[in-house]
Each structure stands twice: as C-alpha cells, then as structure tokens.
Amino acid sequence: AFLGESSTPVTYRAVEPKDYSPEVPGLLDDLLASFGNTRRDSDLMHLLVNALTPAVLRSNATIRERFEQLATATPGVSWVMSGSGGAFYTIADSPISQEKLAARASTVCPDVFPCITLPGFIPSIPGLEGV
C-alpha cells in the first residue's frame, strides 16, 4: 500500500536512538528456521521490522494519518514499511485472503498493489534456493 511521498533525508533527520531496538538474540536464526517449517506465511510478520517507521510517522503527517486509517481498516494485520517510507506491505496466507485484505485496504488507500512471491526468488541465501 502506497501511503504517500517520503523524503529520505527528512526521515533520517527524524531518527532518534529509541527507534532502534536492542539486538534480539536469535532473530535471524528464527527467520531462517521459519523457511523450513510448515507455517502460515503471515506468521513471519513478527520477524519483519523497519526501524525507520517511527521516524517517518513522526515527520510525515500524511503518511501517519493514512497509516492510522490503514490499520483501522485492516484490524489485526501487521504492516511493515518498505525502505525509508511511503510504501507498506504485509503477507497474506492465500490468494483469497490477499484479495479480501486488498479490498479492505483500498477503502482508505487507493494505491494497493497485491503481488505474489515467486518460488526460488531468494537465490542469494545458500540453502534457500527452492523456497
């Protein structure tokens, strides 16, 4: 979901030390282990974070307002910001749930772009070529 333009320099100027959580021991191990287990794709969302999100929400009123509207329209859904802002994503467990989620999100954000991940699209991580 694209929520608005975000200036990378403004975002980085708004970063505060509290935005970066302390290192979480085992986080990368948990993420890599999740690829080999039977799980719902949405179960990965708690492993995905973007430390720049608080800075964008503090410094960009448009994105903050639209993010709040998006969260209200999609209760229980975790959204993660991409890069230094403007776009947010989540993971759906099936094409049907993706379609329903996109429909709810588009009520407040007309720029919703559902997509699929491609099997084998992570060739740079040894052992995950077929994921």
C-alpha positions in Angstrom: 0.0 0.0 0.0 1.5 3.3 -1.0 0.6 5.9 1.6 2.4 9.0 0.3 5.7 10.5 -0.7 8.5 10.3 1.9 11.8 12.2 1.9 14.7 10.0 2.8 16.8 13.0 4.2 13.8 14.1 6.3 13.3 10.6 7.6 16.9 10.1 8.6 17.0 13.5 10.4 13.9 12.4 12.4 15.5 9.2 13.6 16.0 9.0 17.4 18.1 6.5 19.3 14.9 5.0 20.8 13.8 4.0 17.3 16.4 1.2 17.2 15.5 -1.6 19.4 18.3 -3.5 21.0 19.6 -6.6 19.2 17.3 -9.5 19.5 19.4 -12.7 20.0 18.4 -15.4 17.6 16.2 -13.2 15.4 18.0 -14.2 12.2 18.1 -17.8 13.2 14.3 -17.7 13.9 13.7 -16.1 10.5 15.8 -18.7 8.6 14.3 -21.6 10.5 10.8 -20.4 9.6 11.5 -21.0 5.9 11.9 -24.8 6.5 8.8 -25.2 8.7 5.2 -25.7 7.9 3.7 -22.4 8.8 1.3 -19.8 7.6 3.1 -17.0 5.7 1.6 -14.4 7.9 3.4 -16.0 10.9 6.6 -14.3 9.6 5.3 -10.8 10.1 6.6 -10.5 13.7 10.1 -11.2 12.4 9.9 -8.3 9.9 10.7 -4.8 11.2 11.8 -1.4 9.8 13.5 0.8 12.4 12.8 3.9 10.3 9.0 3.6 10.7 8.7 5.7 13.9 10.8 8.5 12.2 8.5 8.6 9.2 5.4 8.5 11.3 6.7 11.4 13.4 7.9 13.5 10.5 5.2 12.9 7.9 1.7 13.8 8.9 0.2 12.5 5.7 1.7 9.1 6.0 1.0 8.9 9.7 -2.7 9.7 9.1 -3.0 7.2 6.2 -1.2 4.6 8.2 -3.7 5.0 11.1 -6.6 4.7 8.6 -5.0 1.6 7.1 -4.6 0.0 10.5 -8.2 0.8 11.4 -9.4 -0.6 8.1 -7.4 -3.8 8.5 -7.6 -4.8 12.2 -5.2 -7.4 13.3 -3.0 -7.0 10.3 0.7 -6.2 10.7 2.1 -3.7 8.2 5.8 -3.1 7.6 7.2 -0.1 6.0 9.5 -0.6 3.0 12.7 1.4 2.9 12.6 5.0 4.1 8.9 5.3 3.7 5.8 5.7 1.6 5.1 2.1 1.0 3.9 -0.6 3.5 3.4 -4.3 3.0 2.0 -7.3 4.7 1.9 -11.0 3.9 -1.4 -12.8 3.2 -1.8 -16.6 3.6 -3.7 -17.3 0.4 -4.9 -15.5 -2.8 -8.4 -15.3 -1.3 -7.2 -13.6 2.0 -5.0 -11.4 -0.1 -8.0 -10.3 -2.2 -10.1 -9.5 0.9 -7.2 -7.7 2.5 -6.5 -5.6 -0.6 -10.2 -4.7 -0.8 -10.3 -3.5 2.8 -7.0 -1.6 2.4 -8.1 0.1 -0.8 -11.1 1.7 1.0 -8.5 4.1 2.6 -5.6 3.7 0.3 -6.4 3.6 -3.4 -2.7 2.6 -4.2 -2.8 -1.0 -3.1 -0.8 -3.4 -5.3 -1.3 -7.1 -4.5 1.6 -9.3 -5.6 2.9 -12.8 -5.3 6.3 -14.1 -4.3 8.0 -16.4 -6.7 9.4 -19.8 -5.6 13.2 -19.8 -5.7 13.4 -16.0 -5.7 15.9 -15.9 -2.9 18.9 -17.3 -4.7 21.5 -15.3 -2.7 20.9 -17.2 0.5 22.5 -20.7 0.4 20.1 -23.4 1.2 17.0 -21.3 0.4 17.2 -21.6 -3.4 13.9 -23.5 -3.6 11.9 -21.5 -1.1 
